[in-house]
């Protein structure tokens, strides 16, 4: 059920459209802002991943990192994270990165908003 042109609800989760699929080519990335958060969006062979943009190790911008399959390597100190889970894949960072669910609907990339529920009108 659509609330507006940019929001969809799916199984109790709220997803917000952030861009068209063609705006992030395979192997590419894009910085998006969603409800006060910076999120790095990546296209890995047609599958989209969303991860908190700030590296938990030192605050580097993950959107500027090197994409290696489904891993992102921070350009500041080379901390490496799994794009699907946010798990730190090396000993550089002791912290994992936050990830967000992604859905593609009608040519738009939609990112799940954490702890959100649809407003109920009476």
C-alpha positions in Angstrom: 0.0 0.0 0.0 1.5 3.3 -1.0 1.3 6.4 1.2 2.9 8.8 -1.3 5.2 8.6 -4.3 8.2 7.9 -2.1 7.0 5.6 0.7 5.8 2.0 0.7 4.9 -0.3 3.5 5.8 -4.0 3.2 5.2 -6.5 5.9 5.1 -3.8 8.6 8.2 -2.1 7.4 8.4 1.3 5.9 10.6 1.8 2.8 11.5 5.2 1.3 12.4 5.6 -2.4 15.8 7.4 -2.6 16.6 7.2 -6.3 16.0 5.4 -9.5 17.8 2.1 -10.2 19.6 3.8 -13.2 21.1 6.4 -11.0 23.5 3.9 -9.5 25.2 1.8 -12.2 26.6 -1.7 -11.4 29.8 -1.2 -9.4 28.7 2.3 -8.5 27.7 4.0 -5.3 25.7 7.0 -4.2 25.3 9.0 -1.0 21.7 9.4 0.1 20.3 11.2 3.1 17.4 9.5 4.8 15.7 10.9 7.9 18.9 12.5 9.3 21.3 9.7 8.4 23.9 9.5 5.7 23.6 6.1 3.9 26.0 4.7 1.2 24.1 2.9 -1.5 25.9 0.4 -3.6 25.0 -1.6 -6.8 26.7 -4.9 -6.9 25.8 -6.6 -10.2 22.2 -5.4 -10.0 21.7 -6.0 -6.3 21.5 -2.9 -4.1 23.0 -2.6 -0.6 22.6 0.2 1.9 25.1 0.8 4.7 25.7 3.6 7.2 28.1 6.0 5.4 30.4 6.7 8.3 33.0 4.0 9.0 32.6 2.9 12.6 36.4 2.7 12.9 37.3 6.4 12.2 34.3 8.1 10.5 35.6 7.8 7.0 33.0 8.0 4.2 32.2 4.5 3.1 30.6 5.7 -0.1 34.1 6.7 -1.3 35.6 3.3 -0.4 36.6 0.5 -2.7 34.0 -2.0 -3.7 35.2 -5.6 -3.7 32.3 -7.9 -4.5 29.9 -7.5 -1.5 32.6 -5.9 0.6 33.4 -2.2 1.0 36.9 -1.1 2.0 37.1 2.3 3.7 39.5 4.7 1.9 40.8 6.1 5.2 42.3 3.1 7.0 41.2 0.2 4.9 38.7 -1.2 7.4 36.5 -3.7 5.5 32.8 -4.5 6.0 30.3 -6.9 4.5 27.6 -4.9 2.7 24.9 -7.3 3.5 25.4 -7.6 7.2 27.7 -4.7 8.1 30.1 -7.2 9.8 33.7 -6.0 10.2 35.8 -8.3 8.2 39.2 -7.5 9.6 41.0 -6.5 12.8 41.0 -2.8 11.9 37.5 -2.1 13.2 36.1 -3.6 16.3 32.6 -2.4 15.4 30.2 -3.4 12.7 28.5 -0.9 10.5 24.7 -0.5 10.4 23.0 -1.8 7.3 19.5 -1.2 6.0 17.1 -3.4 4.0 16.7 -2.5 0.4 13.8 -3.2 -2.1 13.5 -2.3 -5.7 10.0 -1.2 -6.7 9.0 0.0 -10.2 12.5 1.1 -11.0 13.1 2.9 -7.7 15.5 1.9 -5.0 13.8 2.0 -1.6 15.6 1.8 1.8 14.0 0.5 4.9 13.6 3.0 7.7 14.5 1.5 11.1 11.9 1.3 13.9 9.2 2.8 11.8 5.6 1.8 11.6 2.7 3.1 9.5 0.6 5.7 11.0 -2.9 4.5 11.7 -5.7 6.9 11.0 -9.1 6.6 12.7 
